[in-house]
Amino acid sequence: MSINILKDLPKDTLIGMLEDFAKNWLAHDGLWFQAVEKENDMKTAIKLDTEAWDKFTRIEARRIMARHNIAENGGLDALKKALGFRLYAVLNVQEITEETKKSFVFKMVDCRVQSARRRKNMPLFPCKSVGIVEYTEFARTIDPRIKTECLACPPDEGDRDFYCGWRFSIEE
């Protein structure tokens, strides 16, 4: 199939396809993880998942920057823009709060993976160690001056209005 076939499709169809692509990618990620966990154990699966995310998140950030003309070393504004174009931004509910000149908080208010686990009465996936690598490397790829701090992420206990939260800051 040639990419030219996409040029004639209606906008609604293209948006639906983007949602399907994001869901398929996320399903593959989950199935890969479960296969590794089944063959080995949770600890090994998380270790390998972390290694994969370390590389993937930097590739994703560079492609987003290129596609959307986000300049290198663009600071927090560049990061805010790039976070909105991540593949799972199509599927999850994200919000940016507590914005200042030197920092902002990014929250994953609804996470497709965690919401599905809740619906199935399963424990939340302990994604904090993977998330630290993922968000740190994504931000660092956008601008190496950006620091990443995890506010809370499963398996962290406590009531909150989000699944995971991250503070991004920069000293200019």
C-alpha positions in Angstrom: 0.0 0.0 0.0 1.3 3.4 -0.9 1.2 6.3 1.5 -0.6 8.2 -1.2 -3.8 6.2 -0.4 -4.0 8.1 2.9 -4.1 11.5 1.2 -7.6 10.8 -0.2 -9.1 9.6 3.1 -11.4 11.8 5.1 -10.0 13.5 8.2 -12.4 11.4 10.5 -11.0 8.2 9.0 -7.4 9.3 9.5 -8.1 10.3 13.1 -9.7 6.9 13.7 -6.8 5.1 12.1 -4.4 7.1 14.4 -6.4 5.9 17.4 -6.3 2.3 16.0 -2.5 2.6 15.5 -2.0 3.8 19.1 -4.2 1.0 20.5 -2.4 -1.6 18.4 1.0 -0.3 19.6 -0.1 -0.3 23.2 -1.6 -3.8 22.8 1.7 -5.1 21.4 3.6 -3.5 24.2 1.4 -5.2 26.8 1.5 -8.5 25.0 5.3 -8.4 24.7 5.5 -7.6 28.4 3.2 -10.4 29.4 5.1 -12.9 27.3 8.4 -12.0 28.9 6.8 -12.1 32.4 5.3 -15.6 31.6 8.6 -16.9 30.3 10.7 -15.4 33.1 9.2 -13.3 35.9 7.9 -9.7 36.7 11.4 -8.5 37.7 13.0 -9.6 34.4 10.0 -8.2 32.4 10.3 -4.8 34.0 14.1 -4.8 33.5 13.8 -5.5 29.8 10.8 -3.1 29.5 12.9 -0.4 31.0 15.7 -1.1 28.5 13.3 -0.9 25.6 11.7 2.3 26.9 15.1 3.9 27.4 15.7 3.6 23.7 12.1 4.0 22.4 11.3 7.2 24.3 14.4 9.0 22.8 13.4 7.8 19.3 9.9 9.0 19.8 11.0 12.4 21.1 13.4 13.0 18.1 10.6 12.0 15.7 8.1 14.3 17.4 10.7 17.2 17.3 11.3 16.7 13.6 7.6 16.3 12.6 6.4 19.3 14.6 9.5 21.6 14.2 10.3 21.6 17.9 13.7 23.1 18.3 16.4 21.3 20.3 17.1 22.9 23.7 13.6 24.5 23.5 13.1 24.3 27.3 9.8 23.6 29.0 7.6 25.0 26.2 9.1 22.5 23.8 8.6 19.7 26.3 4.9 20.6 26.8 4.3 20.7 23.1 6.1 17.3 22.6 4.2 15.6 25.4 1.0 16.3 23.5 2.2 14.5 20.5 3.3 11.2 22.2 1.5 8.2 20.8 -0.4 7.4 23.9 -1.6 11.0 24.2 -4.3 9.9 21.7 -5.5 7.3 24.3 -4.9 8.7 27.7 -6.1 11.8 29.5 -3.2 14.1 30.4 -3.0 17.5 32.0 -0.4 20.1 32.8 -0.7 22.0 36.0 1.3 24.2 38.4 3.0 26.0 35.5 5.7 28.5 36.4 8.6 29.9 34.4 10.9 27.2 35.7 8.7 24.1 36.1 5.3 22.4 35.5 3.5 19.3 36.6 2.4 16.7 34.1 -0.3 14.2 35.2 -1.6 11.1 33.6 -5.2 11.5 34.8 -6.5 8.5 32.9 -4.2 5.7 31.8 -5.6 3.1 29.4 -3.4 0.4 30.8 -4.2 1.1 34.5 -7.9 1.7 33.9 -8.2 -1.6 32.2 -6.4 -3.3 35.1 -8.8 -1.6 37.6 -11.9 -2.7 35.5 -10.5 -6.3 35.7 -10.0 -6.0 39.5 -6.2 -6.5 39.0 -3.6 -4.6 40.9 -2.1 -1.6 39.2 0.9 -2.3 37.1 4.0 -1.1 39.0 5.3 1.2 36.3 7.3 3.7 38.3 10.8 2.4 37.6 10.0 2.2 33.8 8.3 5.6 34.0 11.3 7.3 35.6 13.5 6.2 32.7 10.8 6.9 30.1 10.0 10.5 31.2 13.5 11.4 32.2 14.9 10.4 28.8 12.0 11.9 26.8 12.5 15.3 28.6 16.3 15.0 28.3 16.1 14.4 24.6 13.9 17.5 24.1 16.3 19.6 26.2 19.2 18.1 28.3 18.8 20.9 30.9 15.3 19.6 32.0 15.2 17.7 35.2 12.5 15.1 35.9 11.0 14.2 39.3 8.4 11.6 39.9 5.6 12.9 42.2 3.7 9.6 42.3 3.4 6.5 40.2 2.2 2.9 40.8 3.1 1.1 43.0 3.1 4.3 45.2 0.3 4.2 47.7 -2.1 7.0 48.4 -5.3 8.6 47.1 -4.7 11.0 44.2 -6.6 12.2 41.1 -4.1 10.8 38.7 -2.2 7.6 37.9 1.3 9.1 37.6 2.6 12.6 38.0 5.9 14.2 37.0 7.5 17.6 37.8 9.7 18.9 35.0 12.0 21.8 35.9 14.8 23.8 34.3 17.4 26.2 35.5 17.9 28.7 32.7 
